[in-house]
Amino acid sequence: MPGSIKSQFLGLLRRAINGPVDATTRSIDEKVNDSLLIEGRMACWRTRSMETIQSLQDIEFKVFSQWGEDGIIDWLIERAAIPAHLHTFIEFGVETYREANTRFLLENRNWRGLVMDGDPALADHLKKGALFWRYDLTAKSAFITRENINDLIAEAGFSGEVGLLSIDVDGNDYWIWEAIDVVQPVICVCEYNAVFGDLHAVTVPYDPAFMCSQSHFSHLYFGASIAALRSLAARKGYRFLGTTLAANDAFFIREDYAQRLDTALVNRAALPSKARSSRDRSGNLSYAGGLERFRIISDLPVVETETGETKALGELGHVYSKEWLEQIV
């Protein structure tokens, strides 16, 4: 970080050791947040000047997102030239909103937004900080299903065209996106499960009470394959743009805006995941990688979204393309 910011941060840290804990901790959090925003804006200036990129990975950077989504979202918004009246976002699956795909968008571009999560303390948590009064942010606590998603959005005062929709519920992502019709986002970001491979359009069977942590001890069984999301996106009128380097989120843009990126984005490939976040039966990280992750959940059911047929994941046969296998084996 720049020298002056670093000096301020170290000074606050020294005072934290000897001063009032609560007030100083809040002050440190604010200074760290300010530092992150400054560095994020500097990264924006660099990536926005890149009129043509090979892939979305070229413009990744992280401020508040889990991986490189902040940079990708900022670049896409800039290139798509989304008009001011659509500077609105919706994101669900945000936990406490400390780490999210839209927080940098909120603070850096001052967009209006709706965030939702199953945690009943979400709104109360946000109201304890400055985000809730500094920005036009709405928060709702609800366990999201395909049956209630449109009502939740509409009841919060959002409808019609919006700039961005981000979906990450670690489970029914496919079914929920399929159900959404109360808003028509320009850009959609949706988590995909790379362990399901890239050759088959599959998702977990719909269960309104689905929770990743309870569906299987490994935490590897959730969501949909990239092929399923690409197929769904096409049916809903969206074009695939690519994925994060970490292979967790896929990006799509509405067809009436897609031509604005025709000459800007060369390669629109989906990437396989190398993450080793699996758990053992005791809930501890087991660090399973490569094809072992697939083997662990191969006996669990998936729905082929094109046919509606349900079968065990292992019954699909080969699920990884040659290109993916070369990267993960």
Secondary structure, DSSP 8 states (H G I E B T S, - for coil): --HHHHHHHHHHHHHHHHS-HHHHHHHHHHHHHHHHHHHHHHHHHHHHT-S-BSSGGGG---SSSSSSHHHHHHHHHHHHT--GGG-EEEEE--TTSSS-SSHHHHHHH--EEEEEES-TTHHHHHHTSSHHHHS-EEEEE----TTTHHHHHHHTT--EEEEEEEE--SSSHHHHHHH--SEEEEEEEEE--GGG-SSS-EE----TT--HHHH-TTS---SB-HHHHHHHHHHHTEEEEEE-TTS-EEEEEEHHHHGGGTTTB-------------B-TTSSB----TTHHHHHHTTSEEEETTT--EEEGGGG---S-HHHHHHH-
